[in-house]
Amino acid sequence: MRSKGIDAIVKLIRMVNDVPQEEINSLPEEETLSQDESDAMTASFEQAIALNDQQHYCLRLYIAGTTPRSRRALERLNSLCETYLQGRYELEVIDVYQSPSQLDVDNVVAIPTLVKQLPLPLRRIVGDLSNTEKVLLGLDLIPKQ
């Protein structure tokens, strides 16, 4: 017995296969951008990159009580945030002993784990955050090489 999801996929494939070739040929071709449109798009991308230095960060740090690794991760993260984000971040510290149900929210499987929710893309960094370069790369604060 097939699931409803598989039945829906099979139905969709049959619908696509039933589209006459004339209809496929009549679809509009990709449009090319004029030089002005291309310049405007480039300018908007450059502006977005410049705004990267002003982005607000939403971070969650999952810790396990006051274990040495959890304390180190919290101390290290506070230091990095004050150095590199200076007031442009929100930090939520979640002690999994106090709130074990929160682990499912971000699919956390190891402690300590830092979750960068914003700016996108969502990222997870596992460990005590002692590798500064790895943490800065994970937070998109330095470019990948």
SVG drawing of the C-alpha trace seen along z (x, -y; Angstrom):
<svg xmlns="http://www.w3.org/2000/svg" viewBox="-3 -52 44 54">
<polyline fill="none" stroke="black" stroke-width="0.4" points="0.0,0.0 1.5,-3.3 1.3,-6.4 -0.7,-9.5 2.6,-11.4 3.8,-8.9 0.4,-8.9 0.5,-12.7 4.0,-12.5 2.9,-9.9 -0.2,-12.0 2.0,-15.1 4.4,-13.2 1.6,-12.0 0.2,-15.5 3.6,-16.9 4.0,-14.1 0.5,-14.8 1.4,-18.4 1.5,-18.7 4.8,-19.6 3.2,-22.7 2.5,-24.2 6.1,-23.5 7.4,-25.2 5.2,-28.3 6.7,-29.0 8.5,-32.3 12.3,-32.2 14.6,-33.5 15.0,-37.2 18.4,-38.8 19.1,-42.0 20.0,-45.3 23.2,-46.9 21.2,-49.4 19.3,-46.6 22.5,-44.6 24.2,-47.7 21.2,-48.3 21.2,-44.7 25.0,-44.8 24.5,-48.0 21.8,-46.4 24.0,-43.4 26.9,-45.6 24.5,-47.5 23.4,-44.3 27.0,-43.3 27.7,-46.7 24.7,-46.2 26.2,-42.9 28.3,-44.9 25.1,-46.3 23.1,-43.1 21.5,-42.0 22.3,-38.5 20.0,-36.2 22.0,-33.5 21.1,-30.6 23.6,-28.8 22.6,-25.4 24.6,-24.4 24.4,-21.7 24.4,-23.4 27.7,-24.7 30.0,-22.1 33.5,-23.4 32.8,-23.1 29.5,-25.0 31.1,-27.7 34.0,-28.1 31.5,-28.2 29.5,-31.0 32.5,-33.0 34.1,-32.6 30.8,-33.6 30.3,-36.7 33.9,-37.8 33.5,-37.2 30.1,-39.0 31.4,-42.0 34.4,-42.1 32.8,-41.5 29.1,-42.3 29.1,-45.2 25.4,-45.6 24.1,-44.0 23.1,-40.7 20.6,-38.9 21.9,-35.9 19.6,-33.3 21.3,-30.8 19.3,-27.6 20.3,-25.2 19.1,-21.8 18.8,-20.6 16.2,-23.3 14.5,-23.1 15.1,-19.7 12.2,-20.2 14.1,-23.1 16.6,-20.6 14.0,-19.6 13.4,-23.2 16.8,-23.5 17.5,-19.8 20.4,-20.0 22.2,-16.6 25.4,-17.8 26.2,-20.2 27.4,-23.0 25.9,-24.1 25.6,-27.6 22.7,-28.2 22.8,-31.3 19.2,-31.9 19.7,-35.3 21.0,-36.5 20.2,-33.6 21.4,-30.9 20.9,-29.1 24.1,-27.6 25.1,-25.3 28.5,-25.3 29.2,-22.5 31.8,-22.6 33.3,-25.0 33.9,-27.7 37.6,-27.8 38.4,-27.8 37.9,-31.5 38.3,-31.2 35.8,-28.4 33.3,-30.4 33.8,-33.6 33.4,-31.6 30.2,-30.0 28.8,-33.4 29.7,-34.7 31.9,-37.4 34.9,-36.6 34.8,-35.5 35.5,-31.9 38.8,-31.4"/>
</svg>
